[in-house]
Amino acid sequence: MPRRASSARTGDSAGLVAGAGTLFILDTDGELVVASAGGSAFTPLAHYTVASSATWAHPVVLPRGVLVKDVDSLAFWRWE
């Protein structure tokens, strides 16, 4: 079956971490999408811009936030 291009593609690659019914998807442009891991369709819950330069490493999800490594820095984004 031929592959079809998707209009939802947002970066060259993405790091994906799953846990506790939630997906954390970080694309190369520094956009973090938090989505529900359940159900039959992709359901984004929130979008955040978490870096101003390229991100190639997977996000590290911690109980109180997420670590994001971009080209220039390592940042901790805390849950509110």
N, CA, C and O atoms as a Tripos MOL2 file, in Angstrom:
@<TRIPOS>MOLECULE
protein
  320   319    80     0     0
PROTEIN
NO_CHARGES

@<TRIPOS>ATOM
      1 N           0.8460   -1.1780    0.0000 N.3       1 MET1
      2 CA          0.0000    0.0000    0.0000 C.3       1 MET1
      3 C           0.8930    1.2440    0.0000 C.2       1 MET1
      4 O           1.8080    1.3190    0.8200 O.2       1 MET1
      5 N           0.6710    2.2090   -0.8710 N.am      2 PRO2
      6 CA          1.4860    3.4160   -0.9080 C.3       2 PRO2
      7 C           1.2620    4.2810    0.3260 C.2       2 PRO2
      8 O           0.1690    4.3200    0.8900 O.2       2 PRO2
      9 N           2.3120    4.9660    0.7260 N.am      3 ARG3
     10 CA          2.2120    5.8740    1.8650 C.3       3 ARG3
     11 C           1.6310    7.1980    1.4030 C.2       3 ARG3
     12 O           1.9360    7.6720    0.3080 O.2       3 ARG3
     13 N           0.7990    7.7890    2.2360 N.am      4 ARG4
     14 CA          0.2150    9.0860    1.9320 C.3       4 ARG4
     15 C           0.8450   10.1430    2.8210 C.2       4 ARG4
     16 O           1.1420    9.8820    3.9870 O.2       4 ARG4
     17 N           1.0470   11.3150    2.2870 N.am      5 ALA5
     18 CA          1.5560   12.4320    3.0800 C.3       5 ALA5
     19 C           0.4680   12.8800    4.0410 C.2       5 ALA5
     20 O          -0.7170   12.8460    3.7130 O.2       5 ALA5
     21 N           0.8750   13.2960    5.2180 N.am      6 SER6
     22 CA         -0.0740   13.7480    6.2250 C.3       6 SER6
     23 C           0.1020   15.2390    6.4690 C.2       6 SER6
     24 O           1.2280   15.7230    6.5840 O.2       6 SER6
     25 N          -0.9880   15.9560    6.5470 N.am      7 SER7
     26 CA         -0.9100   17.3850    6.8500 C.3       7 SER7
     27 C          -0.6080   17.6190    8.3230 C.2       7 SER7
     28 O          -0.3320   18.7540    8.7130 O.2       7 SER7
     29 N          -0.6500   16.5800    9.1560 N.am      8 ALA8
     30 CA         -0.4010   16.7150   10.5880 C.3       8 ALA8
     31 C           1.0850   16.6700   10.9310 C.2       8 ALA8
     32 O           1.4480   16.9310   12.0780 O.2       8 ALA8
     33 N           1.9450   16.3500    9.9870 N.am      9 ARG9
     34 CA          3.3800   16.2640   10.2570 C.3       9 ARG9
     35 C           3.9100   17.6400   10.6370 C.2       9 ARG9
     36 O           3.6640   18.6230    9.9380 O.2       9 ARG9
     37 N           4.6540   17.7040   11.7720 N.am     10 THR10
     38 CA          5.1300   18.9980   12.2420 C.3      10 THR10
     39 C           6.6350   19.1060   12.3650 C.2      10 THR10
     40 O           7.1300   20.1950   12.6510 O.2      10 THR10
     41 N           7.3950   18.0310   12.1630 N.am     11 GLY11
     42 CA          8.8380   18.1220   12.2970 C.3      11 GLY11
     43 C           9.5270   16.9960   11.5540 C.2      11 GLY11
     44 O           8.8750   16.1090   11.0040 O.2      11 GLY11
     45 N          10.8640   17.0400   11.5400 N.am     12 ASP12
     46 CA         11.6390   16.0040   10.8760 C.3      12 ASP12
     47 C          11.6080   14.6900   11.6350 C.2      12 ASP12
     48 O          11.6370   13.6190   11.0290 O.2      12 ASP12
     49 N          11.5490   14.7650   12.9450 N.am     13 SER13
     50 CA         11.4570   13.5780   13.7840 C.3      13 SER13
     51 C          10.8000   13.9810   15.0960 C.2      13 SER13
     52 O          10.5540   15.1620   15.3440 O.2      13 SER13
     53 N          10.5210   12.9940   15.9290 N.am     14 ALA14
     54 CA          9.8950   13.2900   17.2140 C.3      14 ALA14
     55 C          10.3070   12.2550   18.2400 C.2      14 ALA14
     56 O          10.5290   11.0890   17.9110 O.2      14 ALA14
     57 N          10.4070   12.6920   19.4920 N.am     15 GLY15
     58 CA         10.6240   11.7850   20.6000 C.3      15 GLY15
     59 C           9.2820   11.5270   21.2520 C.2      15 GLY15
     60 O           8.5250   12.4650   21.5020 O.2      15 GLY15
     61 N           8.9800   10.2840   21.5300 N.am     16 LEU16
     62 CA          7.6860    9.9230   22.0980 C.3      16 LEU16
     63 C           7.9060    9.1420   23.3860 C.2      16 LEU16
     64 O           8.6570    8.1670   23.4110 O.2      16 LEU16
     65 N           7.2450    9.5770   24.4530 N.am     17 VAL17
     66 CA          7.2880    8.8940   25.7340 C.3      17 VAL17
     67 C           5.8430    8.6420   26.1520 C.2      17 VAL17
     68 O           5.0070    9.5440   26.0960 O.2      17 VAL17
     69 N           5.5550    7.4100   26.5730 N.am     18 ALA18
     70 CA          4.1980    7.0550   26.9910 C.3      18 ALA18
     71 C           4.2210    6.5760   28.4310 C.2      18 ALA18
     72 O           5.1640    5.9160   28.8670 O.2      18 ALA18
     73 N           3.1670    6.9190   29.1650 N.am     19 GLY19
     74 CA          3.0260    6.4300   30.5290 C.3      19 GLY19
     75 C           1.7660    6.9410   31.1620 C.2      19 GLY19
     76 O           1.3360    8.0650   30.9050 O.2      19 GLY19
     77 N           1.1670    6.1030   31.9990 N.am     20 ALA20
     78 CA         -0.0330    6.4660   32.7580 C.3      20 ALA20
     79 C          -1.1500    7.0050   31.8650 C.2      20 ALA20
     80 O          -1.8500    7.9430   32.2450 O.2      20 ALA20
     81 N          -1.3160    6.4150   30.6800 N.am     21 GLY21
     82 CA         -2.4030    6.8160   29.7960 C.3      21 GLY21
     83 C          -2.1700    8.1060   29.0370 C.2      21 GLY21
     84 O          -3.0980    8.6620   28.4500 O.2      21 GLY21
     85 N          -0.9180    8.5930   29.0450 N.am     22 THR22
     86 CA         -0.6020    9.8630   28.4090 C.3      22 THR22
     87 C           0.5890    9.7020   27.4690 C.2      22 THR22
     88 O           1.5230    8.9570   27.7630 O.2      22 THR22
     89 N           0.5510   10.4070   26.3340 N.am     23 LEU23
     90 CA          1.6750   10.4670   25.3960 C.3      23 LEU23
     91 C           2.3100   11.8450   25.4860 C.2      23 LEU23
     92 O           1.6070   12.8530   25.5650 O.2      23 LEU23
     93 N           3.6420   11.8910   25.4750 N.am     24 PHE24
     94 CA          4.3970   13.1360   25.4270 C.3      24 PHE24
     95 C           5.2120   13.0810   24.1390 C.2      24 PHE24
     96 O           6.0960   12.2360   23.9980 O.2      24 PHE24
     97 N           4.9200   13.9730   23.2060 N.am     25 ILE25
     98 CA          5.5270   13.9460   21.8820 C.3      25 ILE25
     99 C           6.2680   15.2690   21.6780 C.2      25 ILE25
    100 O           5.6610   16.3400   21.6710 O.2      25 ILE25
    101 N           7.5960   15.1730   21.5110 N.am     26 LEU26
    102 CA          8.4240   16.3620   21.3210 C.3      26 LEU26
    103 C           9.0040   16.3340   19.9150 C.2      26 LEU26
    104 O           9.7560   15.4210   19.5730 O.2      26 LEU26
    105 N           8.6580   17.3370   19.0890 N.am     27 ASP27
    106 CA          9.1910   17.3610   17.7270 C.3      27 ASP27
    107 C          10.4790   18.1880   17.6670 C.2      27 ASP27
    108 O          10.8500   18.8370   18.6440 O.2      27 ASP27
    109 N          11.1440   18.1610   16.5330 N.am     28 THR28
    110 CA         12.4320   18.8390   16.3880 C.3      28 THR28
    111 C          12.3340   20.3560   16.4710 C.2      28 THR28
    112 O          13.3480   21.0270   16.6600 O.2      28 THR28
    113 N          11.1500   20.8990   16.3350 N.am     29 ASP29
    114 CA         10.9510   22.3450   16.4120 C.3      29 ASP29
    115 C          10.6770   22.8430   17.8270 C.2      29 ASP29
    116 O          10.3900   24.0240   18.0220 O.2      29 ASP29
    117 N          10.7650   21.9430   18.8280 N.am     30 GLY30
    118 CA         10.5590   22.3420   20.2150 C.3      30 GLY30
    119 C           9.1090   22.4010   20.6420 C.2      30 GLY30
    120 O           8.7880   23.0310   21.6500 O.2      30 GLY30
    121 N           8.2310   21.7620   19.9010 N.am     31 GLU31
    122 CA          6.8040   21.7040   20.2490 C.3      31 GLU31
    123 C           6.5360   20.4110   21.0110 C.2      31 GLU31
    124 O           6.8070   19.3220   20.5060 O.2      31 GLU31
    125 N           6.0060   20.5280   22.2190 N.am     32 LEU32
    126 CA          5.6340   19.3740   23.0330 C.3      32 LEU32
    127 C           4.1230   19.2240   22.9940 C.2      32 LEU32
    128 O           3.3850   20.1430   23.3510 O.2      32 LEU32
    129 N           3.6700   18.0540   22.5540 N.am     33 VAL33
    130 CA          2.2360   17.7550   22.5300 C.3      33 VAL33
    131 C           1.9700   16.7140   23.6040 C.2      33 VAL33
    132 O           2.6320   15.6780   23.6510 O.2      33 VAL33
    133 N           1.0030   16.9900   24.4620 N.am     34 VAL34
    134 CA          0.5480   16.0370   25.4620 C.3      34 VAL34
    135 C          -0.7880   15.5090   24.9560 C.2      34 VAL34
    136 O          -1.6990   16.2830   24.6620 O.2      34 VAL34
    137 N          -0.9010   14.1790   24.8550 N.am     35 ALA35
    138 CA         -2.0990   13.5840   24.2630 C.3      35 ALA35
    139 C          -2.5530   12.3850   25.0740 C.2      35 ALA35
    140 O          -1.7720   11.7830   25.8100 O.2      35 ALA35
    141 N          -3.8050   12.0530   24.9320 N.am     36 SER36
    142 CA         -4.3640   10.8530   25.5570 C.3      36 SER36
    143 C          -3.8670    9.6290   24.8090 C.2      36 SER36
    144 O          -3.8670    9.6000   23.5790 O.2      36 SER36
    145 N          -3.4390    8.6060   25.5640 N.am     37 ALA37
    146 CA         -2.9600    7.3740   24.9370 C.3      37 ALA37
    147 C          -4.0840    6.3790   24.6970 C.2      37 ALA37
    148 O          -3.8640    5.3500   24.0570 O.2      37 ALA37
    149 N          -5.2660    6.6570   25.1870 N.am     38 GLY38
    150 CA         -6.3870    5.7450   25.0080 C.3      38 GLY38
    151 C          -7.2760    6.1670   23.8600 C.2      38 GLY38
    152 O          -7.1080    7.2390   23.2790 O.2      38 GLY38
    153 N          -8.2190    5.3090   23.5470 N.am     39 GLY39
    154 CA         -9.1830    5.6420   22.5060 C.3      39 GLY39
    155 C          -8.7500    5.1770   21.1350 C.2      39 GLY39
    156 O          -7.6740    4.6050   20.9600 O.2      39 GLY39
    157 N          -9.6030    5.4320   20.1760 N.am     40 SER40
    158 CA         -9.3440    4.9660   18.8130 C.3      40 SER40
    159 C          -8.8080    6.0710   17.9060 C.2      40 SER40
    160 O          -8.5050    5.8190   16.7400 O.2      40 SER40
    161 N          -8.6880    7.2950   18.4300 N.am     41 ALA41
    162 CA         -8.1920    8.4090   17.6230 C.3      41 ALA41
    163 C          -7.1840    9.2160   18.4370 C.2      41 ALA41
    164 O          -7.2300    9.2180   19.6670 O.2      41 ALA41
    165 N          -6.2840    9.8930   17.7510 N.am     42 PHE42
    166 CA         -5.3100   10.7530   18.4070 C.3      42 PHE42
    167 C          -6.0380   11.9380   19.0210 C.2      42 PHE42
    168 O          -6.7470   12.6660   18.3250 O.2      42 PHE42
    169 N          -5.8620   12.1360   20.3480 N.am     43 THR43
    170 CA         -6.5590   13.1980   21.0530 C.3      43 THR43
    171 C          -5.5640   14.0810   21.7960 C.2      43 THR43
    172 O          -5.2060   13.7700   22.9320 O.2      43 THR43
    173 N          -5.1040   15.1790   21.1820 N.am     44 PRO44
    174 CA         -4.1930   16.0820   21.8840 C.3      44 PRO44
    175 C          -4.9070   16.7860   23.0320 C.2      44 PRO44
    176 O          -6.0510   17.2190   22.8950 O.2      44 PRO44
    177 N          -4.2160   16.8950   24.1610 N.am     45 LEU45
    178 CA         -4.7710   17.5760   25.3300 C.3      45 LEU45
    179 C          -4.1820   18.9710   25.5000 C.2      45 LEU45
    180 O          -4.8620   19.8830   25.9700 O.2      45 LEU45
    181 N          -2.8930   19.1380   25.1100 N.am     46 ALA46
    182 CA         -2.2240   20.4310   25.2470 C.3      46 ALA46
    183 C          -1.0270   20.4980   24.3020 C.2      46 ALA46
    184 O          -0.4450   19.4750   23.9390 O.2      46 ALA46
    185 N          -0.6710   21.7260   23.9110 N.am     47 HIS47
    186 CA          0.5100   21.9960   23.0700 C.3      47 HIS47
    187 C           1.3450   23.0520   23.7860 C.2      47 HIS47
    188 O           0.8080   24.0370   24.2930 O.2      47 HIS47
    189 N           2.6560   22.8440   23.8260 N.am     48 TYR48
    190 CA          3.5620   23.8050   24.4510 C.3      48 TYR48
    191 C           4.7800   23.9960   23.5590 C.2      48 TYR48
    192 O           5.2650   23.0340   22.9630 O.2      48 TYR48
    193 N           5.2770   25.2110   23.4590 N.am     49 THR49
    194 CA          6.5790   25.4670   22.8500 C.3      49 THR49
    195 C           7.5800   25.4600   23.9930 C.2      49 THR49
    196 O           7.5260   26.3200   24.8720 O.2      49 THR49
    197 N           8.5000   24.4880   23.9860 N.am     50 VAL50
    198 CA          9.3910   24.2940   25.1270 C.3      50 VAL50
    199 C          10.8610   24.5350   24.7940 C.2      50 VAL50
    200 O          11.7130   24.4080   25.6740 O.2      50 VAL50
    201 N          11.1800   24.8780   23.5450 N.am     51 ALA51
    202 CA         12.5670   25.1420   23.1610 C.3      51 ALA51
    203 C          12.6020   26.1150   21.9890 C.2      51 ALA51
    204 O          11.6930   26.1530   21.1600 O.2      51 ALA51
    205 N          13.6760   26.9000   21.9430 N.am     52 SER52
    206 CA         13.8180   27.8570   20.8440 C.3      52 SER52
    207 C          14.8230   27.3880   19.7960 C.2      52 SER52
    208 O          14.9990   28.0450   18.7700 O.2      52 SER52
    209 N          15.4880   26.2480   20.0460 N.am     53 SER53
    210 CA         16.3720   25.6570   19.0480 C.3      53 SER53
    211 C          16.0000   24.1810   18.8870 C.2      53 SER53
    212 O          15.1390   23.6770   19.6070 O.2      53 SER53
    213 N          16.6340   23.5000   17.9620 N.am     54 ALA54
    214 CA         16.2590   22.1210   17.6250 C.3      54 ALA54
    215 C          16.3460   21.1720   18.8220 C.2      54 ALA54
    216 O          17.2480   21.2740   19.6540 O.2      54 ALA54
    217 N          15.3960   20.2610   18.8870 N.am     55 THR55
    218 CA         15.3660   19.2230   19.9290 C.3      55 THR55
    219 C          15.4100   17.8700   19.2520 C.2      55 THR55
    220 O          14.5690   17.5610   18.4080 O.2      55 THR55
    221 N          16.4060   17.0520   19.6290 N.am     56 TRP56
    222 CA         16.5280   15.7080   19.0600 C.3      56 TRP56
    223 C          16.4030   14.6310   20.1260 C.2      56 TRP56
    224 O          16.1300   13.4760   19.7990 O.2      56 TRP56
    225 N          16.5970   14.9800   21.3980 N.am     57 ALA57
    226 CA         16.5120   14.0110   22.4870 C.3      57 ALA57
    227 C          15.0570   13.8210   22.9100 C.2      57 ALA57
    228 O          14.2430   14.7370   22.7890 O.2      57 ALA57
    229 N          14.7400   12.6310   23.4040 N.am     58 HIS58
    230 CA         13.4010   12.3880   23.9430 C.3      58 HIS58
    231 C          13.1940   13.2370   25.1990 C.2      58 HIS58
    232 O          14.1470   13.4860   25.9380 O.2      58 HIS58
    233 N          11.9690   13.6790   25.4460 N.am     59 PRO59
    234 CA         11.7030   14.3780   26.7040 C.3      59 PRO59
    235 C          11.8110   13.3810   27.8590 C.2      59 PRO59
    236 O          11.5820   12.1840   27.6850 O.2      59 PRO59
    237 N          12.1580   13.8870   29.0260 N.am     60 VAL60
    238 CA         12.2190   13.0530   30.2320 C.3      60 VAL60
    239 C          11.0800   13.5000   31.1300 C.2      60 VAL60
    240 O          11.1010   14.6070   31.6680 O.2      60 VAL60
    241 N          10.0870   12.6370   31.2900 N.am     61 VAL61
    242 CA          8.9040   12.9720   32.0760 C.3      61 VAL61
    243 C           9.1510   12.5650   33.5230 C.2      61 VAL61
    244 O           9.4840   11.4140   33.8080 O.2      61 VAL61
    245 N           8.9850   13.5200   34.4320 N.am     62 LEU62
    246 CA          9.1840   13.3210   35.8630 C.3      62 LEU62
    247 C           7.8750   13.6360   36.5900 C.2      62 LEU62
    248 O           6.9830   14.2450   36.0000 O.2      62 LEU62
    249 N           7.7400   13.2360   37.8510 N.am     63 PRO63
    250 CA          6.4900   13.4880   38.5630 C.3      63 PRO63
    251 C           6.0610   14.9600   38.6110 C.2      63 PRO63
    252 O           4.8650   15.2510   38.6390 O.2      63 PRO63
    253 N           7.0130   15.8800   38.6200 N.am     64 ARG64
    254 CA          6.6600   17.2980   38.7410 C.3      64 ARG64
    255 C           6.8910   18.1230   37.4830 C.2      64 ARG64
    256 O           6.7370   19.3450   37.5080 O.2      64 ARG64
    257 N           7.2590   17.4690   36.3810 N.am     65 GLY65
    258 CA          7.4870   18.2170   35.1490 C.3      65 GLY65
    259 C           8.1930   17.3880   34.1010 C.2      65 GLY65
    260 O           8.1920   16.1580   34.1480 O.2      65 GLY65
    261 N           8.7960   18.0840   33.1540 N.am     66 VAL66
    262 CA          9.4650   17.4120   32.0440 C.3      66 VAL66
    263 C          10.7950   18.1120   31.7580 C.2      66 VAL66
    264 O          10.8790   19.3400   31.7810 O.2      66 VAL66
    265 N          11.8350   17.3100   31.4880 N.am     67 LEU67
    266 CA         13.1370   17.8340   31.0660 C.3      67 LEU67
    267 C          13.1870   17.8360   29.5470 C.2      67 LEU67
    268 O          12.8000   16.8620   28.9010 O.2      67 LEU67
    269 N          13.6710   18.9480   28.9770 N.am     68 VAL68
    270 CA         13.7880   19.0780   27.5260 C.3      68 VAL68
    271 C          15.2000   19.5540   27.2040 C.2      68 VAL68
    272 O          15.6610   20.5680   27.7280 O.2      68 VAL68
    273 N          15.8760   18.8120   26.3390 N.am     69 LYS69
    274 CA         17.2260   19.1740   25.8890 C.3      69 LYS69
    275 C          17.1280   19.6770   24.4610 C.2      69 LYS69
    276 O          16.6620   18.9640   23.5720 O.2      69 LYS69
    277 N          17.5750   20.9250   24.2450 N.am     70 ASP70
    278 CA         17.6720   21.4270   22.8820 C.3      70 ASP70
    279 C          19.1460   21.6300   22.5520 C.2      70 ASP70
    280 O          20.0070   21.2020   23.3210 O.2      70 ASP70
    281 N          19.4530   22.2620   21.4460 N.am     71 VAL71
    282 CA         20.8370   22.4420   21.0190 C.3      71 VAL71
    283 C          21.6450   23.2190   22.0600 C.2      71 VAL71
    284 O          22.8180   22.9210   22.2820 O.2      71 VAL71
    285 N          21.0270   24.2070   22.6950 N.am     72 ASP72
    286 CA         21.7460   25.1180   23.5720 C.3      72 ASP72
    287 C          21.5980   24.8780   25.0670 C.2      72 ASP72
    288 O          22.4240   25.3610   25.8420 O.2      72 ASP72
    289 N          20.5760   24.1480   25.4970 N.am     73 SER73
    290 CA         20.3250   24.0780   26.9400 C.3      73 SER73
    291 C          19.5420   22.8320   27.3390 C.2      73 SER73
    292 O          19.0280   22.0880   26.5030 O.2      73 SER73
    293 N          19.4750   22.6440   28.6420 N.am     74 LEU74
    294 CA         18.6200   21.6240   29.2570 C.3      74 LEU74
    295 C          17.6660   22.3780   30.1590 C.2      74 LEU74
    296 O          18.1060   23.0880   31.0630 O.2      74 LEU74
    297 N          16.3740   22.2390   29.9340 N.am     75 ALA75
    298 CA         15.3770   22.9960   30.6970 C.3      75 ALA75
    299 C          14.4220   22.0610   31.4250 C.2      75 ALA75
    300 O          14.0900   20.9880   30.9210 O.2      75 ALA75
    301 N          13.9870   22.4660   32.6000 N.am     76 PHE76
    302 CA         12.9690   21.7420   33.3620 C.3      76 PHE76
    303 C          11.6980   22.5640   33.3280 C.2      76 PHE76
    304 O          11.6720   23.7010   33.7990 O.2      76 PHE76
    305 N          10.6370   21.9860   32.7670 N.am     77 TRP77
    306 CA          9.3300   22.6370   32.6900 C.3      77 TRP77
    307 C           8.4470   21.9980   33.7640 C.2      77 TRP77
    308 O           8.1500   20.8050   33.6970 O.2      77 TRP77
    309 N           8.0370   22.7770   34.7320 N.am     78 ARG78
    310 CA          7.2990   22.2800   35.8850 C.3      78 ARG78
    311 C           5.7980   22.2840   35.6300 C.2      78 ARG78
    312 O           5.2610   23.2240   35.0420 O.2      78 ARG78
    313 N           5.1200   21.2200   36.0790 N.am     79 TRP79
    314 CA          3.6530   21.1480   35.9990 C.3      79 TRP79
    315 C           3.0720   22.1640   36.9540 C.2      79 TRP79
    316 O           3.6170   22.3680   38.0380 O.2      79 TRP79
    317 N           2.0030   22.7910   36.5880 N.am     80 GLU80
    318 CA          1.2920   23.7420   37.4580 C.3      80 GLU80
    319 C          -0.0020   23.1330   37.8920 C.2      80 GLU80
    320 O          -0.7620   23.7600   38.6310 O.2      80 GLU80
@<TRIPOS>BOND
     1     1     2 1
     2     2     3 1
     3     3     4 2
     4     3     5 am
     5     5     6 1
     6     6     7 1
     7     7     8 2
     8     7     9 am
     9     9    10 1
    10    10    11 1
    11    11    12 2
    12    11    13 am
    13    13    14 1
    14    14    15 1
    15    15    16 2
    16    15    17 am
    17    17    18 1
    18    18    19 1
    19    19    20 2
    20    19    21 am
    21    21    22 1
    22    22    23 1
    23    23    24 2
    24    23    25 am
    25    25    26 1
    26    26    27 1
    27    27    28 2
    28    27    29 am
    29    29    30 1
    30    30    31 1
    31    31    32 2
    32    31    33 am
    33    33    34 1
    34    34    35 1
    35    35    36 2
    36    35    37 am
    37    37    38 1
    38    38    39 1
    39    39    40 2
    40    39    41 am
    41    41    42 1
    42    42    43 1
    43    43    44 2
    44    43    45 am
    45    45    46 1
    46    46    47 1
    47    47    48 2
    48    47    49 am
    49    49    50 1
    50    50    51 1
    51    51    52 2
    52    51    53 am
    53    53    54 1
    54    54    55 1
    55    55    56 2
    56    55    57 am
    57    57    58 1
    58    58    59 1
    59    59    60 2
    60    59    61 am
    61    61    62 1
    62    62    63 1
    63    63    64 2
    64    63    65 am
    65    65    66 1
    66    66    67 1
    67    67    68 2
    68    67    69 am
    69    69    70 1
    70    70    71 1
    71    71    72 2
    72    71    73 am
    73    73    74 1
    74    74    75 1
    75    75    76 2
    76    75    77 am
    77    77    78 1
    78    78    79 1
    79    79    80 2
    80    79    81 am
    81    81    82 1
    82    82    83 1
    83    83    84 2
    84    83    85 am
    85    85    86 1
    86    86    87 1
    87    87    88 2
    88    87    89 am
    89    89    90 1
    90    90    91 1
    91    91    92 2
    92    91    93 am
    93    93    94 1
    94    94    95 1
    95    95    96 2
    96    95    97 am
    97    97    98 1
    98    98    99 1
    99    99   100 2
   100    99   101 am
   101   101   102 1
   102   102   103 1
   103   103   104 2
   104   103   105 am
   105   105   106 1
   106   106   107 1
   107   107   108 2
   108   107   109 am
   109   109   110 1
   110   110   111 1
   111   111   112 2
   112   111   113 am
   113   113   114 1
   114   114   115 1
   115   115   116 2
   116   115   117 am
   117   117   118 1
   118   118   119 1
   119   119   120 2
   120   119   121 am
   121   121   122 1
   122   122   123 1
   123   123   124 2
   124   123   125 am
   125   125   126 1
   126   126   127 1
   127   127   128 2
   128   127   129 am
   129   129   130 1
   130   130   131 1
   131   131   132 2
   132   131   133 am
   133   133   134 1
   134   134   135 1
   135   135   136 2
   136   135   137 am
   137   137   138 1
   138   138   139 1
   139   139   140 2
   140   139   141 am
   141   141   142 1
   142   142   143 1
   143   143   144 2
   144   143   145 am
   145   145   146 1
   146   146   147 1
   147   147   148 2
   148   147   149 am
   149   149   150 1
   150   150   151 1
   151   151   152 2
   152   151   153 am
   153   153   154 1
   154   154   155 1
   155   155   156 2
   156   155   157 am
   157   157   158 1
   158   158   159 1
   159   159   160 2
   160   159   161 am
   161   161   162 1
   162   162   163 1
   163   163   164 2
   164   163   165 am
   165   165   166 1
   166   166   167 1
   167   167   168 2
   168   167   169 am
   169   169   170 1
   170   170   171 1
   171   171   172 2
   172   171   173 am
   173   173   174 1
   174   174   175 1
   175   175   176 2
   176   175   177 am
   177   177   178 1
   178   178   179 1
   179   179   180 2
   180   179   181 am
   181   181   182 1
   182   182   183 1
   183   183   184 2
   184   183   185 am
   185   185   186 1
   186   186   187 1
   187   187   188 2
   188   187   189 am
   189   189   190 1
   190   190   191 1
   191   191   192 2
   192   191   193 am
   193   193   194 1
   194   194   195 1
   195   195   196 2
   196   195   197 am
   197   197   198 1
   198   198   199 1
   199   199   200 2
   200   199   201 am
   201   201   202 1
   202   202   203 1
   203   203   204 2
   204   203   205 am
   205   205   206 1
   206   206   207 1
   207   207   208 2
   208   207   209 am
   209   209   210 1
   210   210   211 1
   211   211   212 2
   212   211   213 am
   213   213   214 1
   214   214   215 1
   215   215   216 2
   216   215   217 am
   217   217   218 1
   218   218   219 1
   219   219   220 2
   220   219   221 am
   221   221   222 1
   222   222   223 1
   223   223   224 2
   224   223   225 am
   225   225   226 1
   226   226   227 1
   227   227   228 2
   228   227   229 am
   229   229   230 1
   230   230   231 1
   231   231   232 2
   232   231   233 am
   233   233   234 1
   234   234   235 1
   235   235   236 2
   236   235   237 am
   237   237   238 1
   238   238   239 1
   239   239   240 2
   240   239   241 am
   241   241   242 1
   242   242   243 1
   243   243   244 2
   244   243   245 am
   245   245   246 1
   246   246   247 1
   247   247   248 2
   248   247   249 am
   249   249   250 1
   250   250   251 1
   251   251   252 2
   252   251   253 am
   253   253   254 1
   254   254   255 1
   255   255   256 2
   256   255   257 am
   257   257   258 1
   258   258   259 1
   259   259   260 2
   260   259   261 am
   261   261   262 1
   262   262   263 1
   263   263   264 2
   264   263   265 am
   265   265   266 1
   266   266   267 1
   267   267   268 2
   268   267   269 am
   269   269   270 1
   270   270   271 1
   271   271   272 2
   272   271   273 am
   273   273   274 1
   274   274   275 1
   275   275   276 2
   276   275   277 am
   277   277   278 1
   278   278   279 1
   279   279   280 2
   280   279   281 am
   281   281   282 1
   282   282   283 1
   283   283   284 2
   284   283   285 am
   285   285   286 1
   286   286   287 1
   287   287   288 2
   288   287   289 am
   289   289   290 1
   290   290   291 1
   291   291   292 2
   292   291   293 am
   293   293   294 1
   294   294   295 1
   295   295   296 2
   296   295   297 am
   297   297   298 1
   298   298   299 1
   299   299   300 2
   300   299   301 am
   301   301   302 1
   302   302   303 1
   303   303   304 2
   304   303   305 am
   305   305   306 1
   306   306   307 1
   307   307   308 2
   308   307   309 am
   309   309   310 1
   310   310   311 1
   311   311   312 2
   312   311   313 am
   313   313   314 1
   314   314   315 1
   315   315   316 2
   316   315   317 am
   317   317   318 1
   318   318   319 1
   319   319   320 2
@<TRIPOS>SUBSTRUCTURE
     1 MET1         2 RESIDUE 1 A MET
     2 PRO2         6 RESIDUE 1 A PRO
     3 ARG3        10 RESIDUE 1 A ARG
     4 ARG4        14 RESIDUE 1 A ARG
     5 ALA5        18 RESIDUE 1 A ALA
     6 SER6        22 RESIDUE 1 A SER
     7 SER7        26 RESIDUE 1 A SER
     8 ALA8        30 RESIDUE 1 A ALA
     9 ARG9        34 RESIDUE 1 A ARG
    10 THR10       38 RESIDUE 1 A THR
    11 GLY11       42 RESIDUE 1 A GLY
    12 ASP12       46 RESIDUE 1 A ASP
    13 SER13       50 RESIDUE 1 A SER
    14 ALA14       54 RESIDUE 1 A ALA
    15 GLY15       58 RESIDUE 1 A GLY
    16 LEU16       62 RESIDUE 1 A LEU
    17 VAL17       66 RESIDUE 1 A VAL
    18 ALA18       70 RESIDUE 1 A ALA
    19 GLY19       74 RESIDUE 1 A GLY
    20 ALA20       78 RESIDUE 1 A ALA
    21 GLY21       82 RESIDUE 1 A GLY
    22 THR22       86 RESIDUE 1 A THR
    23 LEU23       90 RESIDUE 1 A LEU
    24 PHE24       94 RESIDUE 1 A PHE
    25 ILE25       98 RESIDUE 1 A ILE
    26 LEU26      102 RESIDUE 1 A LEU
    27 ASP27      106 RESIDUE 1 A ASP
    28 THR28      110 RESIDUE 1 A THR
    29 ASP29      114 RESIDUE 1 A ASP
    30 GLY30      118 RESIDUE 1 A GLY
    31 GLU31      122 RESIDUE 1 A GLU
    32 LEU32      126 RESIDUE 1 A LEU
    33 VAL33      130 RESIDUE 1 A VAL
    34 VAL34      134 RESIDUE 1 A VAL
    35 ALA35      138 RESIDUE 1 A ALA
    36 SER36      142 RESIDUE 1 A SER
    37 ALA37      146 RESIDUE 1 A ALA
    38 GLY38      150 RESIDUE 1 A GLY
    39 GLY39      154 RESIDUE 1 A GLY
    40 SER40      158 RESIDUE 1 A SER
    41 ALA41      162 RESIDUE 1 A ALA
    42 PHE42      166 RESIDUE 1 A PHE
    43 THR43      170 RESIDUE 1 A THR
    44 PRO44      174 RESIDUE 1 A PRO
    45 LEU45      178 RESIDUE 1 A LEU
    46 ALA46      182 RESIDUE 1 A ALA
    47 HIS47      186 RESIDUE 1 A HIS
    48 TYR48      190 RESIDUE 1 A TYR
    49 THR49      194 RESIDUE 1 A THR
    50 VAL50      198 RESIDUE 1 A VAL
    51 ALA51      202 RESIDUE 1 A ALA
    52 SER52      206 RESIDUE 1 A SER
    53 SER53      210 RESIDUE 1 A SER
    54 ALA54      214 RESIDUE 1 A ALA
    55 THR55      218 RESIDUE 1 A THR
    56 TRP56      222 RESIDUE 1 A TRP
    57 ALA57      226 RESIDUE 1 A ALA
    58 HIS58      230 RESIDUE 1 A HIS
    59 PRO59      234 RESIDUE 1 A PRO
    60 VAL60      238 RESIDUE 1 A VAL
    61 VAL61      242 RESIDUE 1 A VAL
    62 LEU62      246 RESIDUE 1 A LEU
    63 PRO63      250 RESIDUE 1 A PRO
    64 ARG64      254 RESIDUE 1 A ARG
    65 GLY65      258 RESIDUE 1 A GLY
    66 VAL66      262 RESIDUE 1 A VAL
    67 LEU67      266 RESIDUE 1 A LEU
    68 VAL68      270 RESIDUE 1 A VAL
    69 LYS69      274 RESIDUE 1 A LYS
    70 ASP70      278 RESIDUE 1 A ASP
    71 VAL71      282 RESIDUE 1 A VAL
    72 ASP72      286 RESIDUE 1 A ASP
    73 SER73      290 RESIDUE 1 A SER
    74 LEU74      294 RESIDUE 1 A LEU
    75 ALA75      298 RESIDUE 1 A ALA
    76 PHE76      302 RESIDUE 1 A PHE
    77 TRP77      306 RESIDUE 1 A TRP
    78 ARG78      310 RESIDUE 1 A ARG
    79 TRP79      314 RESIDUE 1 A TRP
    80 GLU80      318 RESIDUE 1 A GLU
